């Protein structure tokens, strides 16, 4: 029998078991839970007091990858090598296991070094599941951000000078943009899409780009390399004349595999701005913000529909369908897929589809991040239970559902009992 054949009335009983597990995770009995004050009902766009306990965002304690590396640099356990051309960039990428293939190039003047950034001198961004590193040719510092499992987005500068040992300087002023409506009112990250003039100055666009947004509304102000058939996007376009031309020729700068006509690519570590990496970044950033929001609400005893939004997002339920195959240029796809974790059949949540959707098995790899695992037990178990329920109700093939269940069982610890149901 199928692993999902008994998801009707027995499911309700097992979902109740999930709630009991959630109570257990708080350290309080169900009776004590009933006596505790109910969470205050709020909107997901309401502000949260991240400067107060139990978050205390502004204190010196942090557990994100950059904070950890900073402590290792200070103790001398780790060193970074400074190169003549790119400063600490290559050494930092290697130390943090951030692949060069992830390089994405943005030319819109929407970042710290906007005077330097433009179509002929784009800002390079490199990323893995938890870290983002930005390098601008000519800038005196690297811009770095990372996800702390409790606090969310953390922001740093690393001077490109020869100071010994190199030191990460934490930036609080970044919260002026990185803790607003676009990031769900928690410290987080964002990807934007703005059409620009010929110098890269934004004209019009979107402040939040997620995997839910159609490709036609993505990547304004970014370079994009790769093929995508007759699907159009707004990448590689700058200047009012070209913006106007795209209205009659939607793919006027689509399906580009080389950026040599636009600037000297030899200044960069890679000549690519891979379309597959773009797709992953668009999914990952908002997903992390949702995880952070759910964690904040649980810790502050607030409740919006953030948990529901997170569950839907992790299952890609509102992802628009691709109408043509996607092919990248940098090798990012292969690098991303090999990272796993995998089950005994070699399946993982990192396997791409790129024909009709982004991933083959539609449950986000973000469930493998420290931020997801660090969610308060009650909130995490609620999300797990809702994932199971939504998966059961979805119109996905039985093979995809069974694959997702198998991967979760094999690669995740501490999963609620509902995910360990066996067929009778």
Secondary structure as GFF3:
##gff-version 3
##sequence-region A 1 424
A	DSSP	alpha_helix	9	26	.	.	.	ID=ss1
A	DSSP	alpha_helix	30	35	.	.	.	ID=ss2
A	DSSP	beta_strand	40	41	.	.	.	ID=ss3
A	DSSP	alpha_helix	65	75	.	.	.	ID=ss4
A	DSSP	alpha_helix	89	95	.	.	.	ID=ss5
A	DSSP	three_ten_helix	100	102	.	.	.	ID=ss6
A	DSSP	beta_strand	104	106	.	.	.	ID=ss7
A	DSSP	beta_strand	123	127	.	.	.	ID=ss8
A	DSSP	beta_strand	131	136	.	.	.	ID=ss9
A	DSSP	beta_strand	141	148	.	.	.	ID=ss10
A	DSSP	beta_strand	152	159	.	.	.	ID=ss11
A	DSSP	beta_strand	168	170	.	.	.	ID=ss12
A	DSSP	alpha_helix	175	178	.	.	.	ID=ss13
A	DSSP	three_ten_helix	181	183	.	.	.	ID=ss14
A	DSSP	beta_strand	193	196	.	.	.	ID=ss15
A	DSSP	beta_strand	202	206	.	.	.	ID=ss16
A	DSSP	three_ten_helix	215	217	.	.	.	ID=ss17
A	DSSP	beta_strand	222	223	.	.	.	ID=ss18
A	DSSP	alpha_helix	240	248	.	.	.	ID=ss19
A	DSSP	three_ten_helix	265	267	.	.	.	ID=ss20
A	DSSP	alpha_helix	275	299	.	.	.	ID=ss21
A	DSSP	beta_strand	302	303	.	.	.	ID=ss22
A	DSSP	alpha_helix	306	314	.	.	.	ID=ss23
A	DSSP	alpha_helix	332	337	.	.	.	ID=ss24
A	DSSP	three_ten_helix	365	368	.	.	.	ID=ss25
A	DSSP	alpha_helix	370	373	.	.	.	ID=ss26
A	DSSP	alpha_helix	377	393	.	.	.	ID=ss27
A	DSSP	alpha_helix	398	411	.	.	.	ID=ss28
A	DSSP	three_ten_helix	417	420	.	.	.	ID=ss29
###
